């Protein structure tokens, strides 16, 4: 089998062929699926191995002391031979993985062959194709947790043990110094515990990531913003606890901890940083300095780790194994999200090159995973399958009856998008009456009424849904409320225009379709406006019908979100792509005149940059590059459709052209047009459908398929393989 090893004397890294371990009693033999590189601990070891002998001695004074003691006991020649022999040997790397049980040893009855387990230990969860793991260092992976996420179990347990040592309490404020892998996990765990977090790291990208995952504020250790945030959150008294999750030789972290911690606060050391405590500062505040020992109680105890002797739960509630199980349970229940931390996934065969890129700084990463090929005789993993829900209409039920006179509209929500992109196209439109606006606060309702001329303003949604004079309801609220409001409006017999997304989960989508079946009301339009953009429609008509499969490329330069944006609240509002990705899936499907049958996704940049490949029934493919790291000077959306020797090119809804052979035909004028993404035409089509009782502009089946495909992106990311969309048209 293959295993990653390092020669500490020369610094050489190798993917070595070594004998496979046997399956001893008291443990299981595990075939690795994913293993996690600790970009802190492991890179420190790799870096030390590349130092000179003097550099090694300076970096490990504890080992030098042992050498001195050995010289005194055994003499110089014997000590020299012992030290050089140890240095000139291969040592393993790795301590956190997920894999499949291949063989069960005697005395093991809690797992069976084929079970998925998360494993821990720098002697048992190595970067190797096979590992023997004793009972107290593995736990079964809960249903619904992807193998690549379960590989975070050990590192998550380290962060969890640190938080336990901090004895955090609901409502406290914590400072996390160092926002690498451990710091990011500590931040999420504290946030899940009801503790507000201020993060410190010199890397702006890591600060932004921590804020996206729940930190109240983050900044550079030398910036005034960190101290201001602490003062604001604590009323000037200082944080209750500080977590040192940084490495390096600087004493700045412990000094900053003393300055920003409150009187008698707690300082918890999780990482390996310099600890020259400024005595006066720590004494005057009587700070409680604590150390967090790796994964938890049981660590370094051979009777616990090797012989499987557990500690009684009445005396030791949280052991290594129980911490590992707890962290995986948090992932399963959504309390922790490790996917945004994944910066890179490398094939195990590329392990040495991956370490080189990390060490030289070519690969900037928070977390890096190795992906292992399955055993040759193992059955190939089945691709995940997601079923596109079918739209059913109960016989005997009717859709809303159209009215005579103007179409009367009610808006639920009147925020920025409604006020800037929808209401200006409806105000003063012939045959339309803005009847009622509903908002959560009285003043915002009054402002919308005054600005756009609504007949009534209210905060009572039930009154609007029960008003027979209202023909259609616009749902323009935050994403988490879309499905429920749409469901209620359908059951009330209203036509519904809901801004994207229609739903954030498969369960929410099912609830909307259940309301359609129950009420017979299928009058739904989702705000997928790009298919209505005049420039794109002209280009599609000029391109003409296809005879063969197409290749579509859609680059979305989404840009970074501003601090405080509610898009960052992924725990309640879903991921950014789940919120707006339906736009691009719908546009691709409309251009290809079909719904996708498969979804593959990868996140090579470790943030919200996504590469998504949609497969279609006729063999066509659509690649959506959704990037947040591009410059604002570059156009937001560019699209190319290639088929039958022709190319359709769209430049940010200002220019379009069709290339056919040697000809280039511009769509409309050669001069750039005003950017029109189709909102006006979309609203006109919706109002016409409501007025005439004709079909909705986009079939509900297509809306369901687009929503399912958008949500399947997360499943594809987690699994690392394409997701089949069963039942797609």
Order of alpha helices (4+ residues) and beta strands (2+ residues): beta-beta-beta-alpha-alpha-alpha-alpha-beta-beta-beta-beta-beta-alpha-alpha-beta-alpha-beta-alpha-beta-alpha-beta-alpha-beta-alpha-beta-alpha-alpha-beta-alpha-beta-beta-beta-alpha-beta-alpha-beta-alpha-beta-alpha-beta-alpha-beta-alpha-beta-alpha-alpha-beta-beta-beta-beta-beta-beta-beta-alpha-alpha-beta
